[in-house]
Each structure stands twice: as C-alpha cells, then as structure tokens.
Amino acid sequence: MTEGNFVDYVKVHVSSGNGGKGSAHLHREKYVAKGGPDGGDGGRGGHVIVKGNKNLWTLVHYKFKKHFKAGHGEHGSKNRSTGADGADTYLEVPLGTVIRDTETNAVLFEITEDQEEKIVLEGGIGGRGNWHFKSPTNQTPRYAQPGIPGQEAHLTLELKVLADVGLVGFPNAGKSTLLSVMTSAKPKIANYEFTTLKPNLGIVEHRDFQSYVMADIPGIIEGAAEGKGLGHYFLRHIERNATLLFLIPADSKDISQEYAILLDELRRYNPELLDKQRIVAISKCDMLDEELIEEMREEMEPDFKDVDYLFISSVSQLGIQKLKDKLWALLNE
C-alpha cells in the first residue's frame, strides 16, 4: 500500500432522511358516499449507520467523497397504506475507527468488531395519517401530520491502527528498515528525519507458519504529547498495539535518556500506554564489535532492569531471529 493511500483521518458530512407525510385521504368507493378517513402514515427517513468491516485497512474510500445522504421516507396514501421507509446509508470503516462529533470533538463511539453497526443519525419519523385522528366528535379529519425532518452532522473518523507490535522511537532510528527486514512490507527508507509520515503495516512470519502484525509508526519527538511534530496524529496509533518495541540507535548520545524521553511522551499522552508490554532493541549494531556491545550492556544495566533489551542490526541480521522469538513470546504470555 502506498503512503498516499494510507488515510487514517477524515471529516465527512452526513444527513439522515426526512420522514414522509401522513395522508389526509378520505375513502371514496362506488355506493359508499362517505367512507371516512383512510390516510396512511408516512415512512421513516433513512438512518446513517457506521458499520465495521474487517477487510478494510484504511479510510482511503472517504478521501474524495465527503457527503453522504440517507433516503427520505415516502408519503402515506389511501387505504391506510404506509409509505416506504427511506434507504439507510452505511459508512463502512476498518476496525479500530473512532467516530467524533467534529464541532464538539466529543467521542460518539468506536467500532472494534466486524459487522458491528451503530446508528450515528436517526432518520425522521413519518407523520401519522388522518385516520388516527378520527373521533366521535370529529369523524372526518381533513388533516394529517407532516414527517419529522432528518438531521445533519459533521463527523470526524479517526483510525487507530490495530497491530500486535508497534515500533516506537525517535525519527531516523531505523524503524522502517527493521520493518522491511522482518516483514515483506516496502516502506519508504531514507537518511533523514520523518521519512515515514503514515503508519506502515507488515506481517512478521514466525516459526511453524505463525505470524503477527507489526506497525511502523512515524517517529516521536520531544513535545509530541502536546502535538509537536506529528504529535497526536501518530500517538493515537500506539494505543491499539499489544506490545511496544522501542528502537534506539546504537550511535545515540545517551541511550538511557532517549528511552526515558520516549516513555515520558507516552505517559503524558496516555498513562495507560505504560501498562503495555514493552521490549527495547538497540539498532544499527553492525558497526559495533562484541567488546563494545558488552561495555554498552554494562552501562545500560542499571536503567534497564525492568525491561528486556537486545542488540540488533537490520543490515547484518544480527539478533533479528532472537527479536522475533522474544516478541512472539511476549504476545503469547
């Protein structure tokens, strides 16, 4: 999937259908001069319904079409015939999509299961026909109710990527390179920061035909929790990952400090993210010999007592199989 087709944030305008008018018909038939009221009810206006679809991965189908209208209810007619209901409009979304009211930014609901349906806007109720209003003192009512108008709303659809493992790190830490080595994904790779602007997904093939999904998320910078850089646009994707893989390059000035900054950004965005399983990988270790790796291990030991860490290289494949095994073990604990 190309980067331009990974759409994870869209705004749409939706309208539900108007209810149909009730009929004020009076029954007429040969030899029946005054048959009385027999006007039917109007049909219900169409709902706007959001539906989960496990076969969708992005919101790209809303990239160019932004307006959706449900059908109007038909008017009632003679012989107490009720008008047809308006056609419902379905917005199909991938699992993990959050629906917000654009004007208030309030979360309306979230779609997490396949074929799950939620009515986001109800259609207008059809008006009642005149036969509902007849009484001993008003035997020929010549009026009926109009239908209730439909509703309109501006909605924001936000996709939070559903993946087993999420790659977390500063820009240019080697996340896209690692994804390309561990999976068949072909993310854009370059030697500058923020090469990755949209999440990339890949399937890691493990032993015995087992697999899990890994997500390469755009790099975090200090202040991301306040929206700096790409801020909230990518931090929300981390909420959906079962395990977090922190990637820190071996040529970093201070590995412990970099790890602490990453943890602090996650904590400030959502403290619950720190409850997720996590593992640290020191990348770009093809430039280190065994002696230097051992020295770094001794320096890191005090700050990494509570988390597993290992040294890897996407170029030389150092530690890649061990990393796959560790991630699989964490996912199946």
C-alpha positions in Angstrom: 0.0 0.0 0.0 1.5 3.4 -1.0 1.9 6.0 1.7 -0.7 8.3 0.0 -3.3 5.7 0.2 -3.0 5.2 4.0 -5.7 7.6 5.1 -6.3 7.5 8.9 -8.1 10.8 9.5 -11.1 12.2 7.5 -14.0 14.6 8.1 -17.4 13.9 6.5 -20.8 15.5 6.4 -23.8 13.2 6.8 -27.6 13.7 6.6 -30.4 11.4 7.6 -33.7 11.2 5.7 -36.9 13.2 6.3 -39.9 11.3 7.5 -42.8 11.0 4.9 -46.0 13.0 5.3 -49.1 11.3 6.6 -52.1 11.2 4.1 -55.3 13.1 4.7 -57.2 10.9 2.2 -61.0 10.3 2.6 -62.3 6.9 1.4 -64.4 7.0 -1.7 -65.9 4.0 -3.4 -68.9 3.2 -5.6 -72.1 3.2 -3.4 -70.0 4.4 -0.4 -70.5 8.2 -0.4 -68.8 8.9 2.9 -66.3 6.2 3.7 -64.4 8.2 6.3 -60.7 8.9 6.7 -58.2 6.3 5.5 -55.0 8.2 5.0 -51.9 6.1 5.8 -48.7 7.0 7.7 -45.6 8.4 6.2 -42.5 6.2 6.1 -39.4 6.6 8.3 -36.5 8.5 6.9 -33.3 6.6 6.3 -30.7 6.3 9.1 -27.0 7.0 8.8 -25.2 3.9 10.1 -21.5 3.2 10.7 -20.5 -0.4 10.1 -17.3 -2.3 10.9 -15.6 -4.2 8.1 -12.6 -6.3 8.9 -11.5 -6.3 5.2 -10.8 -2.6 5.3 -7.4 -1.2 6.5 -7.7 2.5 5.9 -10.2 5.3 5.3 -9.0 5.9 1.8 -12.5 5.4 0.3 -13.5 8.7 2.1 -10.6 10.7 0.7 -12.6 12.2 -2.1 -16.3 11.6 -1.2 -17.2 13.6 1.9 -21.0 13.9 1.8 -23.5 11.1 2.5 -27.3 11.4 2.5 -29.9 8.8 3.5 -33.1 8.4 1.6 -36.3 10.2 2.5 -39.4 8.3 3.7 -42.3 8.0 1.2 -45.6 9.8 1.9 -48.6 7.8 3.2 -51.5 7.1 0.8 -55.1 5.9 0.7 -56.4 2.7 2.2 -54.2 3.2 5.3 -51.2 2.4 3.2 -47.9 3.3 5.0 -45.2 4.9 2.9 -41.9 3.0 2.3 -39.0 3.7 4.7 -36.1 5.7 3.3 -33.0 3.8 2.4 -30.3 3.7 5.1 -26.8 4.9 4.3 -23.9 2.8 5.6 -20.4 4.2 6.2 -18.1 1.1 6.3 -15.0 1.6 8.3 -12.0 -0.5 9.4 -11.9 -1.9 12.9 -10.4 0.5 15.4 -12.1 3.6 14.0 -13.2 6.2 16.5 -16.2 8.4 15.5 -16.2 12.0 16.8 -18.5 15.0 16.5 -16.4 17.5 14.6 -17.9 20.6 16.2 -17.5 19.4 19.9 -14.7 16.9 19.4 -16.7 14.5 21.6 -16.2 10.8 21.0 -19.6 9.3 19.9 -18.5 5.7 19.8 -15.8 3.3 18.5 -16.1 0.4 16.1 -14.0 -2.6 17.1 -15.9 -5.7 15.8 -16.6 -6.9 12.3 -20.2 -6.2 11.1 -20.8 -4.1 14.2 -23.4 -1.4 13.4 -24.0 1.9 15.2 -26.7 4.4 14.2 -25.0 7.8 14.1 -28.0 9.8 12.9 -31.6 8.6 13.1 -34.0 9.3 10.2 -37.1 11.4 10.8 -40.3 9.7 12.0 -43.1 9.5 9.4 -46.2 11.6 10.1 -49.5 9.9 11.1 -52.3 9.7 8.6 -55.7 11.3 9.2 -57.4 8.0 10.3 -55.5 8.3 13.6 -57.4 11.5 14.4 -61.0 10.4 13.9 -63.3 10.5 16.9 -67.0 10.6 17.7 -66.9 14.4 17.5 -64.5 14.6 14.5 -65.4 11.9 12.1 -63.8 13.3 9.0 -60.5 14.9 10.0 -59.0 16.6 6.9 -55.5 16.9 8.2 -52.5 14.6 8.9 -49.1 15.0 10.5 -46.1 16.1 8.4 -43.0 13.9 8.7 -40.1 14.9 11.1 -37.1 16.3 9.2 -33.8 14.4 9.2 -30.7 15.5 10.9 -27.3 16.7 9.8 -23.9 16.3 11.4 -20.2 16.8 10.7 -18.2 13.7 11.7 -14.5 13.0 12.2 -13.4 9.5 11.5 -10.1 8.5 13.2 -8.4 5.2 12.6 -6.2 3.8 15.3 -4.1 1.0 13.7 -4.8 -2.5 15.1 -1.4 -4.2 15.3 0.3 -6.7 17.6 3.6 -4.9 17.8 4.1 -1.1 17.5 7.6 0.3 16.7 8.3 3.4 18.9 11.4 5.6 18.5 12.8 8.9 17.5 12.9 9.9 13.8 15.7 8.1 11.8 16.1 5.3 14.4 15.8 2.6 11.8 12.2 1.6 12.3 11.3 1.4 8.6 14.4 -0.5 7.8 13.6 -3.0 10.6 10.1 -3.4 9.3 11.4 -4.1 5.7 13.7 -6.8 7.1 11.3 -8.5 9.4 8.3 -8.4 7.0 7.5 -8.2 3.3 6.5 -4.6 3.6 8.3 -2.0 1.5 8.2 1.3 3.4 10.0 4.4 2.2 13.5 4.4 3.7 15.8 7.4 3.6 18.6 9.0 5.7 16.5 12.0 7.0 14.0 12.5 9.8 10.3 12.0 9.3 10.7 9.8 6.2 7.7 8.0 7.5 4.6 10.2 7.6 1.9 7.5 7.8 1.9 4.1 9.6 3.1 1.1 7.7 1.9 -2.4 8.5 3.8 -5.6 7.8 3.2 -9.3 8.7 6.1 -11.0 10.6 6.4 -14.7 9.6 7.4 -16.7 12.6 8.2 -20.4 13.0 5.7 -23.1 12.1 3.7 -20.8 9.8 2.7 -18.5 12.7 2.6 -14.7 12.2 1.8 -11.4 13.8 1.3 -7.8 12.6 3.9 -5.1 13.1 3.3 -1.4 12.7 6.0 1.2 11.8 4.7 4.5 13.3 6.2 7.9 12.5 9.0 9.0 14.9 8.3 10.6 18.2 10.0 13.9 19.1 10.2 15.6 22.5 6.9 17.5 23.0 4.8 15.1 20.8 2.2 14.7 23.6 1.4 18.4 23.2 1.0 17.9 19.5 4.5 19.0 18.4 5.8 17.5 15.2 3.2 15.0 14.1 2.1 14.7 17.7 -1.4 13.3 18.2 -1.7 12.1 14.6 0.6 9.1 15.3 0.5 8.7 19.1 -3.1 7.5 18.8 -1.9 4.5 16.8 0.2 3.3 19.7 -2.9 2.8 21.8 -4.0 -0.2 19.7 -0.8 -2.2 19.9 -0.5 -5.1 22.3 3.3 -4.8 22.6 5.6 -1.8 22.1 9.1 -2.3 20.6 11.3 0.7 21.5 14.0 1.2 18.9 17.1 3.2 19.9 20.1 3.5 17.6 23.5 2.4 19.0 25.0 5.8 17.9 22.7 7.7 20.2 24.4 10.2 22.6 22.6 8.7 25.6 20.5 5.5 25.2 19.0 5.7 28.7 18.0 9.3 28.3 16.4 8.6 24.9 14.4 5.7 26.3 13.3 7.9 29.3 12.1 10.7 26.9 10.1 8.2 24.8 8.5 6.8 28.0 7.7 10.3 29.2 6.0 11.3 26.0 3.8 8.2 26.1 3.0 8.8 29.8 1.9 12.4 29.1 -0.2 11.4 26.1 -1.9 8.5 27.9 -0.6 7.0 31.2 -2.2 3.6 30.3 0.3 3.1 27.5 3.0 2.4 30.1 1.0 -0.7 31.2 1.6 -2.4 27.8 4.3 -5.0 27.4 7.5 -3.5 26.0 10.9 -4.5 24.8 13.9 -2.4 23.8 16.0 -3.0 20.7 19.4 -1.2 20.2 19.6 -0.9 16.4 22.4 -0.2 14.0 24.8 -2.6 15.9 26.6 -3.8 12.8 29.2 -1.0 13.5 29.9 -2.5 16.9 32.2 -5.4 17.9 31.5 -7.8 20.7 33.6 -5.9 23.2 31.9 -2.6 22.6 28.4 -4.3 22.9 29.5 -5.8 26.2 30.6 -2.4 27.5 27.3 -0.8 26.5 25.4 -3.7 28.2 27.2 -2.9 31.5 26.4 0.8 31.2 22.7 0.1 30.4 22.1 -2.5 33.1 21.1 0.0 35.9 18.5 1.8 33.8 17.0 -1.3 32.1 16.4 -3.6 35.0 12.7 -3.8 34.4 12.6 -4.3 30.6 14.1 -6.8 28.2 16.6 -5.4 25.7 18.8 -6.8 23.0 21.2 -5.6 20.3 20.2 -5.9 16.6 21.2 -4.9 13.2 18.8 -4.8 10.2 21.8 -4.7 7.8 23.7 -7.8 9.1 20.6 -9.5 10.5 22.3 -9.6 14.0 19.7 -10.5 16.6 16.7 -10.4 14.2 15.6 -14.0 14.8 16.0 -13.6 18.6 13.9 -10.4 18.4 11.1 -12.3 16.5 11.2 -15.1 19.2 11.0 -12.6 22.1 8.1 -10.7 20.5 6.2 -13.9 19.9 6.8 -15.0 23.5 5.5 -11.6 24.8 2.4 -11.7 22.6 1.5 -15.2 23.8 2.1 -14.6 27.5 
